[in-house]
Amino acid sequence: MDFDSHSSVVTQAALALMNDVSPGHRRGRPFSAPEDLPEAVAQAIASVNPKWNELPDAAEAAKLVGWAVRLHAAITALDAGDVDGACVEVNRVMREAGALPTLSRHDGEPWHLHFHAVDAPWAESWASSMATGLAIVLGNASVERLGICNAPACDRAYLDVSRNGTRRFCCTACQNRVKAAAFRARQSG
């Protein structure tokens, strides 16, 4: 499910950032926010957009991380069945970040939709783009493809873009953990 290339990139960047900075559990272990926020932000964004290689300053990174943690909480609410709560929080982030649809052309790319003003500060431009990308998913009939990993001791978010829509884990490692545990249970029982 690819909405359009820019929307998909910012949505995947939002998920990568949320999963890399939100405290909780990851792959069966407790997870704390990284100490080097600018590096964590840069790595998360570059993981889905290899062209991007800027390192934000600490204040801008911290501001974006705060919004990312709130977006993760919205997906957690959605996964628990609170669609209204998820939408309200994503709307708040879009408002606070100054989301403003703008057609843009840069870096040799064709015209495409950005979700922030041309002169928006760095953190606001990323937060408004990420929140709007998630809003596109939340307002779509395929909203059930957005969720929290079903593996025990993992609360990382995922967006199922597969053809059959059966993804329920944030990564292959979590899926393998669950399958291995089920196999061991069948063998011992």
C-alpha angles and dihedrals in degrees: 000000000000113000093188130314098264095044091048093049095050092044091051089045089052091052093046092049094045091050093047099048109026113100116232129080131330127185094344098314137091111266127205127193111267118258095226100062097174091055092045091050092047093049094048093051093042090051089070100025110039091182089068113086107151123127111218120219117259096256094050091045091050091049092051092045090054090055091044091055089052091050089051089053088052091054090047089054090048091050089052090054098261099127092158093054092048092050093046091053094046088050090052092052092048091051095046092047092048098241109199123167110235131170109231139180122193144138092031092300124133121252111294138167119267119189099218139058116273091245097043116137115257100258093043092050092053095041093049091047093048094046092047091048089054090045089057089056093044091052093048129094088239094062090125087072089072115078153116123284114272094214117109113261095014125107100170118135127240139185114210108221094166122123096243098041098226101126113128103161134072093228144357091261092062092044090051092048091055094045092048092049091050091049092050090048092052091048094050097040 
